Amino acid sequence: MDLSRRQLLRFAGAGSAAVLVGASAASSGVFRVPRWSEDPFSLGVASGDPTGDGVVLWTRLAPDPFAPDGLGGMPLRPVSVEYEVAHDEGFRQVVARGSAVATRELAHSVHPEVGGLAPDRWYFYRFRAGSVISPVGRTRTAPLPGQPTARMRFAFASCQSWNSGYYTAYEHMSAEDLDLVVHLGDYIYERGWNRGRVGMAPEPQFQAEAMDLAGYRLRYAQAKAEQPLRAAHAAFPWLVTMDDHEIDNNWAGDSPGLGFDIYRIPAVFRRRRAAAFQAMYEHQPLRIEQMPTGSAMHLHRRYGYGDLAEITMIDTRQYRSKQACGDGNTVIDCTDRFAADRTILGARQRDWLIDGFANSPARWQIIGNQVSMAQADQDAGPVTAVGTDSWDGYVADRNTVLGAAADRGVRNLVVITGDRHQNQAADLRTDYADPESPVVASEFIGTSISSGGDGVDMHDSGRNLLAANPDLKFFNAQRGYVRVELDHNLWRNDFRVVPYIRTPGAPIHTRASFVVQDRIPGVTETSHPDKATPLPAPATTADSPNNGPR
């Protein structure tokens, strides 16, 4: 089922050439479109990784997205998919057209990379397969590197376990005024569902843990079948990465995680990882640089936004050492976590990250990170009790990265994180063994979209964390996402939460807001909670009928 980059470029070239000579690939008869009995765009549309002159678009043809073989109800042959990009939602001012070839090897997904666009502006896009038109998506190019940029607004999210509840937070996110969405991992969960949402039973193909390509494809189809998620993808460009559940709970480098024993065999785990990476690429708006090669996938990359911000997406899973002192445990006397040769980034990625500190012209340097960087002591007494799946298990790397930020004079460093199913705001120090070491950065951890169920505002574990960690300034365990607005002087961070997700329809409100001031590392709370906002009226942009390409 693997498809090489050379093959992919050959397919893409064939479609592009057909368009260049004046006929679409579909009308040429080379890549014939089947007669559709169901909507082939059932999983929606998306865009991602925008630059100053372009963006990557995405869709997948899947008239039967839950077909147990993972092929989405598609035939074996390639199918041509046309796309358009326009200034207006009615597609009267089309600025780019093209054709991509959807193949069985990539689950009939397409990832056209559109260039030649104007910087810092909104566009609309859509696809066509035969006579069927996709929903309309909206995307935005970035300001050019170094271009004076007054403001940026984005949201970040993570952890969306399907059976835990509804993706209500995405309905609210779609109504926000944002330039970008950042997803920090656990987009799917590999585990088998022995129960569904309240009042629902899982279909048989979801009751076993995802272990092969078909299984992972079905997990992505299950997530993308949710209308709120499709709407959020259609409303904004996304930057995406992975954490552990895209493959196996708490996996680390070449070491499997906590799944079935058979997948602890290295060769078997590599095959599982290759299948999971391929399914991720097939279902996300990723560029060809992110197309996996076997069991490897290049996910760390940078996104610039004029002279205002640079988001560095890092990968804390693929290159890390195995967790210290036993995975999944809270440890007290674990000297191994301080070992100099232990790494969560790998040497090459760590050097690349640190080199970026000195080379970036941006006012705000942002690290898109998967697991908590701040120390999370779970004992309010004299001992330090931490888990080792986060940066607490890789102290040398944490000290190196934060020390380099201080040494290289990073003006404003902010880390955004997922994984925890909690909202947290914390100061970051160069060395937690020295409580007098300087605060050099800020970390905002965003809660889950649905993982963990309805959640609560506060519980005993949260109170304990606040008591044990003086650098932790805020804790909340409800569901939702984080909204960020930044200009040249201020970063404003709003924790947006819903009161429940086990049933649909929850309102949203800002539980707390924090700021980071230019040149002043560390977080400061600023405002009181606002009133709950009900769900917006149904959107028309993403799912309304529309006319075909002209």
C-alpha positions as CSV (number, residue, x, y, z in Angstrom):
1,M,0.0,0.0,0.0
2,D,3.0,2.3,0.1
3,L,3.3,5.0,-2.6
4,S,6.6,6.6,-3.3
5,R,7.1,10.3,-3.8
6,R,8.2,9.6,-7.4
7,Q,4.9,7.8,-8.1
8,L,3.0,10.6,-6.5
9,L,4.7,13.2,-8.5
10,R,4.1,11.2,-11.7
11,F,0.3,11.0,-10.9
12,A,0.2,14.7,-10.0
13,G,2.1,15.6,-13.1
14,A,-0.3,13.7,-15.3
15,G,-3.3,15.6,-13.9
16,S,-1.5,19.0,-14.1
17,A,-0.5,18.4,-17.7
18,A,-4.1,17.6,-18.7
19,V,-5.2,20.9,-17.3
20,L,-2.4,22.8,-19.0
21,V,-3.4,21.5,-22.5
22,G,-7.0,22.7,-21.9
23,A,-8.7,19.5,-20.8
24,S,-9.3,18.2,-17.3
25,A,-7.9,14.8,-16.4
26,A,-11.5,13.6,-15.8
27,S,-12.8,14.6,-19.3
28,S,-9.7,13.1,-21.0
29,G,-10.9,9.7,-19.9
30,V,-7.5,8.8,-18.4
31,F,-8.7,8.9,-14.8
32,R,-12.4,8.3,-15.2
33,V,-14.8,9.4,-12.4
34,P,-17.3,6.8,-11.2
35,R,-21.0,7.4,-11.0
36,W,-21.6,8.4,-7.4
37,S,-24.4,6.8,-5.4
38,E,-23.3,8.7,-2.2
39,D,-21.5,12.0,-1.5
40,P,-17.8,11.4,-2.3
41,F,-16.9,14.5,-0.2
42,S,-18.3,13.0,3.0
43,L,-15.1,13.9,5.0
44,G,-15.1,17.5,3.9
45,V,-12.3,19.8,2.8
46,A,-9.3,21.4,4.5
47,S,-6.3,23.6,4.0
48,G,-3.0,23.9,5.8
49,D,0.6,25.1,6.2
50,P,0.0,28.5,4.5
51,T,2.9,30.5,3.3
52,G,3.1,34.1,1.9
53,D,2.2,32.9,-1.6
54,G,0.3,29.6,-1.2
55,V,-1.3,26.9,0.8
56,V,-1.9,23.1,0.6
57,L,-5.5,22.0,0.0
58,W,-7.0,18.6,1.0
59,T,-9.9,16.3,0.4
60,R,-10.5,12.6,0.3
61,L,-13.1,10.8,-1.9
62,A,-15.0,8.5,0.4
63,P,-18.7,7.8,-0.5
64,D,-18.7,5.1,2.1
65,P,-16.2,6.3,4.7
66,F,-16.9,3.5,7.2
67,A,-16.4,0.7,4.8
68,P,-14.5,-2.0,6.9
69,D,-11.7,-2.3,4.4
70,G,-10.7,1.3,4.9
71,L,-11.0,2.2,1.2
72,G,-14.0,4.5,1.6
73,G,-16.2,2.7,-0.9
74,M,-13.9,3.8,-3.8
75,P,-12.9,1.7,-6.8
76,L,-9.4,0.5,-7.3
77,R,-8.5,2.9,-10.2
78,P,-7.3,6.5,-9.9
79,V,-9.8,9.3,-10.1
80,S,-9.2,12.9,-11.2
81,V,-10.2,15.7,-8.8
82,E,-10.4,19.3,-10.0
83,Y,-10.0,22.2,-7.7
84,E,-10.5,26.0,-7.8
85,V,-9.3,28.9,-5.7
86,A,-11.1,32.2,-5.8
87,H,-11.3,35.6,-4.2
88,D,-15.0,35.3,-3.6
89,E,-17.3,32.6,-2.3
90,G,-19.3,32.6,-5.5
91,F,-16.2,31.7,-7.5
92,R,-16.6,34.6,-10.0
93,Q,-13.0,35.7,-9.5
94,V,-11.1,32.4,-9.8
95,V,-7.3,32.9,-9.3
96,A,-6.1,29.2,-9.6
97,R,-7.4,26.0,-11.1
98,G,-5.8,22.6,-11.3
99,S,-6.3,18.9,-11.1
100,A,-5.0,16.2,-8.8
101,V,-5.2,12.5,-9.1
102,A,-6.7,10.5,-6.2
103,T,-5.2,7.0,-6.0
104,R,-6.1,3.9,-4.0
105,E,-2.6,3.9,-2.6
106,L,-3.3,7.1,-0.7
107,A,-7.0,6.3,0.1
108,H,-8.1,8.5,-2.8
109,S,-6.9,11.7,-1.0
110,V,-5.4,14.7,-2.7
111,H,-3.0,17.4,-1.4
112,P,-2.6,20.0,-4.2
113,E,-0.1,22.7,-3.3
114,V,-1.4,26.0,-4.7
115,G,1.2,28.8,-5.3
116,G,1.2,32.2,-6.8
117,L,-1.3,33.7,-4.4
118,A,-1.2,37.1,-2.8
119,P,0.1,37.3,0.8
120,D,-2.0,38.0,3.8
121,R,-5.5,37.5,2.4
122,W,-8.5,35.2,2.4
123,Y,-9.4,32.8,-0.4
124,F,-12.1,30.3,-1.1
125,Y,-11.6,26.9,-2.5
126,R,-13.6,23.8,-3.6
127,F,-13.1,20.5,-5.4
128,R,-15.1,18.7,-8.1
129,A,-15.1,15.0,-8.9
130,G,-17.3,14.4,-12.0
131,S,-20.5,16.3,-11.5
132,V,-20.2,16.5,-7.7
133,I,-19.0,19.6,-6.0
134,S,-17.4,19.6,-2.6
135,P,-18.3,22.0,0.3
136,V,-16.6,25.4,0.0
137,G,-13.6,26.0,2.2
138,R,-11.9,29.2,3.2
139,T,-8.2,29.7,3.7
140,R,-5.7,32.5,4.3
141,T,-2.2,33.1,3.2
142,A,0.4,34.3,5.6
143,P,2.0,37.7,5.5
144,L,5.4,37.6,3.8
145,P,8.5,37.1,6.1
146,G,9.4,40.4,7.7
147,Q,6.3,42.1,6.5
148,P,5.0,44.6,9.1
149,T,2.0,42.8,10.7
150,A,-0.2,44.4,13.3
151,R,-2.2,41.4,14.7
152,M,-2.6,37.7,14.6
153,R,-5.4,35.5,16.0
154,F,-5.3,31.7,16.2
155,A,-6.7,28.9,18.3
156,F,-5.0,25.7,19.4
157,A,-6.6,22.4,20.3
158,S,-5.8,18.7,21.0
159,C,-7.2,15.4,22.2
160,Q,-10.5,14.4,20.6
161,S,-11.5,11.0,21.8
162,W,-14.6,10.2,19.7
163,N,-16.4,8.0,22.2
164,S,-15.9,10.4,25.1
165,G,-18.4,12.9,23.7
166,Y,-19.3,15.5,21.1
167,Y,-17.0,17.9,19.3
168,T,-19.1,20.9,20.4
169,A,-16.0,23.1,20.9
170,Y,-15.3,23.1,17.2
171,E,-18.8,24.5,16.5
172,H,-17.8,27.5,18.6
173,M,-14.3,27.7,17.1
174,S,-15.7,27.9,13.6
175,A,-17.5,31.1,14.6
176,E,-14.3,32.8,15.9
177,D,-12.4,35.5,14.1
178,L,-9.2,33.5,13.5
179,D,-6.3,33.4,11.0
180,L,-5.2,29.9,11.8
181,V,-5.9,26.7,13.9
182,V,-3.0,24.7,15.4
183,H,-3.7,21.1,16.4
184,L,-1.2,19.6,18.8
185,G,-2.0,15.9,18.6
186,D,-4.3,13.1,19.6
187,Y,-6.5,13.9,16.6
188,I,-7.6,10.3,16.8
189,Y,-7.4,7.5,19.4
190,E,-6.1,4.1,18.4
191,R,-7.9,2.2,21.1
192,G,-10.9,0.0,20.5
193,W,-14.3,1.3,21.6
194,N,-16.3,-1.2,23.7
195,R,-18.9,1.5,24.2
196,G,-20.0,4.5,22.2
197,R,-21.3,7.9,23.2
198,V,-24.2,8.1,25.5
199,G,-27.0,6.0,23.9
200,M,-24.8,4.8,21.0
201,A,-23.1,1.5,20.3
202,P,-19.9,1.4,18.3
203,E,-19.9,-0.3,14.9
204,P,-18.0,-3.6,14.8
205,Q,-15.0,-2.1,12.8
206,F,-14.3,0.3,15.7
207,Q,-14.4,-2.2,18.5
208,A,-10.9,-3.5,17.9
209,E,-7.8,-1.3,18.4
210,A,-6.4,0.2,15.2
211,M,-3.3,-1.8,14.3
212,D,-3.2,-1.7,10.5
213,L,-3.8,0.8,7.7
214,A,-7.5,0.1,7.4
215,G,-7.9,0.5,11.1
216,Y,-6.2,3.9,11.2
217,R,-8.1,5.1,8.2
218,L,-11.3,4.3,9.9
219,R,-10.3,6.2,13.0
220,Y,-9.7,9.4,10.9
221,A,-13.0,8.8,8.9
222,Q,-14.8,8.5,12.2
223,A,-13.4,11.9,13.4
224,K,-13.9,13.7,10.1
225,A,-17.5,12.5,9.8
226,E,-18.2,14.9,12.7
227,Q,-19.7,18.1,11.2
228,P,-18.2,20.4,13.8
229,L,-14.7,19.2,12.9
230,R,-15.4,19.5,9.2
231,A,-16.7,23.1,9.7
232,A,-13.5,24.1,11.6
233,H,-11.3,22.7,8.9
234,A,-13.3,24.5,6.2
235,A,-13.2,27.8,8.0
236,F,-9.5,28.3,8.6
237,P,-6.1,26.9,7.5
238,W,-4.6,24.4,10.0
239,L,-1.1,23.4,11.2
240,V,-1.2,19.9,12.5
241,T,1.2,17.5,14.2
242,M,0.8,14.3,16.2
243,D,1.2,13.1,19.7
244,D,1.0,9.4,20.8
245,H,-2.6,8.2,20.2
246,E,-2.2,8.7,16.4
247,I,-0.1,5.5,16.7
248,D,0.1,3.9,20.2
249,N,-0.4,5.2,23.7
250,N,2.9,6.6,25.1
251,W,5.1,5.3,22.3
252,A,8.7,6.6,22.2
253,G,10.9,6.6,19.1
254,D,11.4,3.0,18.1
255,S,9.8,1.7,21.3
256,P,6.1,0.8,21.3
257,G,3.8,2.1,23.9
258,L,1.2,0.5,26.1
259,G,-0.7,-1.4,23.4
260,F,-0.9,-5.2,22.8
261,D,2.2,-7.3,23.5
262,I,2.6,-8.4,19.9
263,Y,3.2,-4.8,18.9
264,R,6.1,-4.6,21.3
265,I,8.2,-6.6,18.8
266,P,10.3,-3.8,17.1
267,A,9.7,-5.0,13.5
268,V,6.0,-5.3,14.1
269,F,5.8,-1.9,15.7
270,R,7.6,-0.3,12.7
271,R,5.0,-1.7,10.4
272,R,2.3,-0.4,12.7
273,R,3.9,3.0,12.8
274,A,4.2,3.1,9.0
275,A,0.5,2.4,8.6
276,A,-0.4,5.1,11.2
277,F,1.8,7.7,9.5
278,Q,0.4,6.9,6.1
279,A,-3.2,7.3,7.4
280,M,-2.3,10.6,9.0
281,Y,-0.9,12.0,5.8
282,E,-3.9,10.7,3.9
283,H,-6.3,12.7,6.2
284,Q,-4.5,16.0,6.9
285,P,-3.6,19.1,4.8
286,L,0.1,18.3,4.7
287,R,2.6,19.1,2.1
288,I,4.6,16.5,0.2
289,E,7.6,17.2,2.5
290,Q,5.5,15.5,5.2
291,M,4.6,12.4,3.1
292,P,6.0,9.5,5.2
293,T,8.8,7.2,4.1
294,G,8.0,3.9,5.6
295,S,8.0,4.3,9.4
296,A,9.4,7.9,9.3
297,M,7.6,11.2,8.8
298,H,9.1,14.7,8.9
299,L,6.7,16.8,11.0
300,H,8.9,19.5,12.6
301,R,8.7,22.7,10.6
302,R,8.3,26.4,10.9
303,Y,5.4,28.7,10.1
304,G,6.1,32.5,9.8
305,Y,3.6,35.3,10.1
306,G,5.2,38.5,8.9
307,D,7.4,40.2,11.5
308,L,5.0,39.3,14.3
309,A,5.2,35.6,15.0
310,E,6.9,32.3,14.1
311,I,5.4,29.0,15.1
312,T,7.9,26.2,15.3
313,M,6.1,22.8,15.3
314,I,8.3,20.2,17.1
315,D,8.0,16.4,17.2
316,T,8.4,15.0,20.7
317,R,7.6,11.4,19.9
318,Q,9.6,10.2,16.9
319,Y,13.1,10.9,18.0
320,R,12.8,10.6,21.8
321,S,14.5,8.1,24.2
322,K,12.3,5.6,25.9
323,Q,10.7,7.0,29.1
324,A,12.8,6.9,32.2
325,C,12.1,4.6,35.2
326,G,9.1,2.9,33.7
327,D,6.5,4.4,31.5
328,G,3.1,5.6,32.9
329,N,4.3,5.9,36.5
330,T,4.8,8.8,38.8
331,V,8.4,8.6,40.0
332,I,10.2,10.2,43.0
333,D,13.8,8.9,43.0
334,C,14.5,8.6,39.3
335,T,18.0,9.9,38.5
336,D,17.8,8.5,35.0
337,R,15.5,11.4,34.0
338,F,18.5,13.8,34.5
339,A,20.9,11.8,32.3
340,A,22.6,14.0,29.7
341,D,22.1,11.5,26.9
342,R,18.3,11.3,27.3
343,T,16.4,13.3,24.7
344,I,12.9,14.1,23.8
345,L,13.8,15.8,20.5
346,G,16.8,14.0,19.2
347,A,20.0,15.9,18.6
348,R,19.3,17.1,15.1
349,Q,15.9,18.4,15.9
350,R,17.1,20.0,19.1
351,D,19.9,21.8,17.2
352,W,17.5,22.9,14.5
353,L,15.1,24.3,17.1
354,I,17.9,26.2,18.9
355,D,19.4,27.6,15.7
356,G,15.9,29.0,14.9
357,F,16.1,31.1,18.1
358,A,18.9,33.3,16.7
359,N,17.7,33.4,13.1
360,S,14.1,34.4,13.5
361,P,13.1,38.1,13.0
362,A,9.7,37.5,14.6
363,R,8.6,39.4,17.8
364,W,7.0,36.2,19.2
365,Q,8.6,32.8,18.9
366,I,6.1,30.1,19.6
367,I,6.8,26.4,20.1
368,G,4.0,24.0,19.1
369,N,4.6,21.3,21.6
370,Q,2.9,18.0,22.5
371,V,3.6,17.3,26.2
372,S,4.0,19.5,29.2
373,M,7.3,21.4,29.3
374,A,6.9,23.0,32.8
375,Q,7.7,20.9,35.8
376,A,4.5,19.2,37.1
377,D,5.3,18.1,40.6
378,Q,2.4,16.0,42.0
379,D,3.5,16.1,45.6
380,A,3.0,19.3,47.6
381,G,5.4,17.9,50.3
382,P,9.2,17.9,50.3
383,V,9.7,15.3,47.5
384,T,9.4,15.9,43.8
385,A,7.0,13.4,42.1
386,V,6.7,13.6,38.4
387,G,5.7,11.6,35.4
388,T,8.3,10.7,32.8
389,D,6.3,10.9,29.5
390,S,6.6,14.7,29.5
391,W,9.6,17.0,29.5
392,D,10.0,16.1,33.2
393,G,11.5,12.8,32.0
394,Y,14.0,14.6,29.7
395,V,15.5,17.3,32.0
396,A,18.7,17.8,30.0
397,D,16.8,18.6,26.8
398,R,14.5,21.0,28.7
399,N,17.5,22.8,30.3
400,T,19.3,23.0,27.0
401,V,16.4,24.4,25.1
402,L,15.3,27.0,27.7
403,G,19.0,27.9,28.5
404,A,19.6,28.5,24.8
405,A,16.6,30.7,24.6
406,A,18.0,32.8,27.4
407,D,21.6,32.8,26.0
408,R,20.5,33.8,22.5
409,G,18.3,36.6,23.7
410,V,14.9,35.3,22.5
411,R,12.7,38.3,22.9
412,N,9.4,36.5,23.6
413,L,9.2,32.7,23.8
414,V,5.8,31.1,24.4
415,V,5.2,27.3,24.4
416,I,1.7,26.0,23.5
417,T,1.0,22.4,24.5
418,G,-1.8,19.8,24.4
419,D,-2.0,16.2,25.9
420,R,-3.0,17.0,29.5
421,H,-6.8,17.4,29.1
422,Q,-6.4,20.4,31.3
423,N,-6.0,24.2,30.9
424,Q,-2.8,25.4,32.6
425,A,-0.7,28.6,32.5
426,A,2.8,28.5,33.8
427,D,6.2,30.2,33.9
428,L,9.1,28.3,32.4
429,R,12.6,28.4,34.2
430,T,16.0,27.5,32.9
431,D,16.5,25.0,35.7
432,Y,13.8,23.7,38.0
433,A,16.5,22.3,40.3
434,D,17.3,25.9,41.1
435,P,14.2,27.8,42.2
436,E,16.1,31.1,41.7
437,S,16.9,30.4,38.1
438,P,15.3,33.0,35.8
439,V,11.9,32.7,34.2
440,V,12.6,32.8,30.4
441,A,9.4,31.7,28.8
442,S,5.7,31.0,29.2
443,E,3.7,27.9,28.7
444,F,-0.1,27.6,28.0
445,I,-1.5,24.1,28.0
446,G,-4.8,23.6,26.3
447,T,-7.5,21.2,27.4
448,S,-9.0,18.5,25.3
449,I,-11.8,18.8,22.8
450,S,-13.6,15.8,24.2
451,S,-11.1,13.4,25.9
452,G,-11.9,12.8,29.5
453,G,-15.6,13.4,29.3
454,D,-17.4,16.5,30.6
455,G,-14.7,17.6,33.0
456,V,-14.9,19.9,36.0
457,D,-13.6,23.3,36.8
458,M,-11.3,22.0,39.6
459,H,-10.6,18.8,41.4
460,D,-8.2,17.5,44.1
461,S,-5.4,16.8,41.6
462,G,-5.6,20.3,40.3
463,R,-5.4,21.8,43.8
464,N,-2.4,19.6,44.5
465,L,-0.6,20.7,41.4
466,L,-1.2,24.4,42.2
467,A,0.1,23.8,45.7
468,A,3.2,21.9,44.6
469,N,4.2,24.1,41.7
470,P,4.6,27.8,42.4
471,D,5.3,28.5,38.7
472,L,1.8,27.1,37.8
473,K,-0.6,30.1,37.8
474,F,-3.8,28.5,36.6
475,F,-5.6,25.1,36.4
476,N,-8.9,24.1,35.0
477,A,-10.2,20.7,33.8
478,Q,-13.1,21.4,31.5
479,R,-13.2,20.8,27.8
480,G,-12.6,23.3,25.0
481,Y,-9.8,25.1,23.2
482,V,-7.5,28.1,23.6
483,R,-7.8,31.4,21.7
484,V,-4.8,33.6,21.2
485,E,-4.5,37.2,20.0
486,L,-1.1,38.9,19.8
487,D,0.3,42.2,18.6
488,H,3.7,43.7,19.0
489,N,3.2,44.5,22.6
490,L,1.0,41.8,24.1
491,W,0.0,38.1,23.9
492,R,-3.6,37.5,25.1
493,N,-4.6,33.9,25.9
494,D,-8.3,33.0,26.5
495,F,-9.2,29.6,27.8
496,R,-12.5,28.8,26.1
497,V,-14.5,26.1,27.9
498,V,-17.8,24.3,27.5
499,P,-19.7,22.9,30.6
500,Y,-20.4,19.5,29.0
501,I,-19.7,17.3,25.9
502,R,-21.5,14.0,26.7
503,T,-24.6,15.6,25.1
504,P,-24.5,18.2,22.3
505,G,-25.4,21.9,22.3
506,A,-23.2,23.2,25.1
507,P,-22.6,27.0,25.3
508,I,-19.1,28.4,25.6
509,H,-17.4,31.0,27.7
510,T,-13.9,32.3,28.5
511,R,-12.9,30.7,31.9
512,A,-9.8,32.9,32.3
513,S,-7.5,35.2,30.3
514,F,-3.8,35.6,30.7
515,V,-1.3,37.9,29.0
516,V,2.4,37.9,28.3
517,Q,3.9,41.3,27.8
518,D,6.7,42.1,25.3
519,R,10.1,41.4,26.8
520,I,8.6,40.3,30.2
521,P,8.6,36.4,30.3
522,G,5.9,34.8,32.4
523,V,2.1,34.8,32.6
524,T,-0.3,37.2,34.2
525,E,-4.0,36.7,34.7
526,T,-6.1,39.7,33.5
527,S,-9.8,39.3,33.5
528,H,-12.9,37.7,35.0
529,P,-14.9,35.0,33.2
530,D,-17.4,36.3,30.5
531,K,-20.9,35.2,29.9
532,A,-21.7,31.9,28.2
533,T,-22.1,32.2,24.4
534,P,-24.7,29.8,22.8
535,L,-24.0,27.8,19.7
536,P,-23.9,30.0,16.6
537,A,-26.5,29.6,13.9
538,P,-25.7,26.8,11.4
539,A,-22.9,27.8,9.0
540,T,-23.6,27.9,5.3
541,T,-20.0,28.3,3.9
542,A,-18.8,24.8,4.5
543,D,-21.8,22.7,3.6
544,S,-24.1,24.7,1.4
545,P,-24.9,23.6,-2.2
546,N,-23.0,25.6,-4.8
547,N,-22.5,25.8,-8.5
548,G,-19.7,23.9,-10.3
549,P,-16.4,25.3,-11.7
550,R,-16.9,27.8,-14.5
